[in-house]
């Protein structure tokens, strides 16, 4: 099948992307690893001994970073709709986070123990229709926030990918009600033209 001009441009950009090259060289499964690395270097979210939940984990680059920074002390439970190749030190649940049965499976795996950090780099399957995609992304963020409300320890932190647009202000308001401090992060590995940013809720009230 012949590539469309837009597909060719994306492929060219992807192949020449410094973060794609670094990920290949340094053994990360995706360039997204560098988003978490930059945020964690700045905000010191991950510490040995923590329990971390990684939502929307596949292909696993954020879990890879978390494993390295836990230094063998702590626990990571990762979840995604898509299959993920195993990572030593990561417990993986495959399923749709929007389904009650899958959420229950995740909650049961925690054995009643609250978590220190929730990281969520989720995005819905994109349709190309902006209003539909924005609503789908906002819904996933709301579900991640609900999960964090129930399972984050007092003073726990929450890092989530969001897209600027419809629903963003509501998400921001909800996070401000739930955390001592909410900051926005736009790491260098997040492409400039993308409307994605990361909201970081610090200190679960």
LUMKE-457449 format. One record per residue (C-alpha): z, y, x; residue in three letters. Coordinates in steps of 0.05 Angstrom, whole numbers, plus 5000, padded with zeros to 4 digits. Example, Ala and Ser with C-alpha at 12.3 -4.5 7.8 and 13.67 -1.06 7.14 Angstrom:
<vexkes>
515649105246Ala
514349795273Ser
</vexkes>
This chain:
<vexkes>
500050005000Unk
498150685027Unk
503851165040Unk
503951815002Unk
504152445046Unk
511352565026Unk
513151845046Unk
509651945113Unk
513452585126Unk
520052245109Unk
518451655155Unk
516552125212Unk
522952525203Unk
527051885199Unk
524151575261Unk
525252215301Unk
532152355273Unk
537352425328Unk
542652085286Unk
538151495269Unk
536951405344Unk
544351465360Unk
546150965305Unk
541250455333Unk
543750565403Unk
551150545386Unk
550949975336Unk
552250335271Unk
548650075209Unk
546650775185Unk
546451495208Unk
551851635155Unk
556951385205Unk
556552065240Unk
558352425177Unk
565052065174Unk
566052115249Unk
565252875248Unk
569752965187Unk
575152495215Unk
574952835284Unk
576353495249Unk
581253275195Unk
584652665226Unk
584252235163Unk
584351535193Unk
590451275230Unk
592650575250Unk
596750225197Unk
593250535137Unk
590450195075Unk
583450475061Unk
578750365003Unk
571350485018Unk
567250584953Unk
559750534957Unk
560450205025Unk
553749855037Unk
550749805088Unk
557549905119Unk
557250465170Unk
563450815142Unk
567350165143Unk
565150065215Unk
567950745234Unk
574450605196Unk
575349935230Unk
574550245299Unk
579650785283Unk
584850325253Unk
584949965320Unk
586549295288Unk
592449565248Unk
591449665174Unk
586949435118Unk
580149625090Unk
577549415022Unk
570249595012Unk
566149564948Unk
558849644931Unk
553749424880Unk
549249174937Unk
550748614984Unk
553848805052Unk
553548405116Unk
560648205136Unk
564648665182Unk
570648375218Unk
576948695189Unk
573648905123Unk
574648565056Unk
568448655013Unk
567648624938Unk
560648634910Unk
559948934841Unk
558549554799Unk
564350044804Unk
562550304735Unk
564449624704Unk
571649504683Unk
571548784709Unk
569549014778Unk
574749574779Unk
579949054758Unk
577848594815Unk
578749174864Unk
585549354835Unk
587848634837Unk
585948584910Unk
590949134926Unk
596748714900Unk
600149324871Unk
600249684938Unk
598050414937Unk
592850644988Unk
593051195041Unk
585751405039Unk
579851324991Unk
572951465020Unk
566851484974Unk
559751584998Unk
556751364932Unk
550251564900Unk
546751284838Unk
539750984842Unk
535651614842Unk
530551694786Unk
527452334814Unk
529552704750Unk
534553214776Unk
538853284714Unk
539452524706Unk
541052404779Unk
546152974780Unk
549752694719Unk
549751994749Unk
552652244814Unk
557952664779Unk
560052054737Unk
561051624800Unk
565252184830Unk
569552234768Unk
570751474770Unk
572751514843Unk
577452084827Unk
580551684770Unk
581551094817Unk
584851554868Unk
589351844815Unk
591951144800Unk
592150854870Unk
593051394923Unk
600051464952Unk
603452144946Unk
600552555003Unk
594452085007Unk
587452365019Unk
580752294984Unk
573852415014Unk
567852404967Unk
560452574970Unk
558353054915Unk
551853424899Unk
551754174886Unk
549554284815Unk
551654104744Unk
558753824742Unk
560654054812Unk
565454604789Unk
569054114743Unk
569953614799Unk
572654174844Unk
577554394790Unk
579953684778Unk
581053574852Unk
584854224860Unk
589554004805Unk
590753344840Unk
591253534914Unk
595154054954Unk
588754284987Unk
581254174975Unk
576154345028Unk
568554275033Unk
565253935092Unk
557753925109Unk
557253495172Unk
551353585220Unk
548652895201Unk
547953125129Unk
540753385124Unk
540454125113Unk
535654095054Unk
540153595018Unk
544753864963Unk
550153374985Unk
556753615011Unk
563353265020Unk
569653464983Unk
576153285017Unk
582553264977Unk
588553315023Unk
595553135001Unk
595752764934Unk
600853144891Unk
</vexkes>
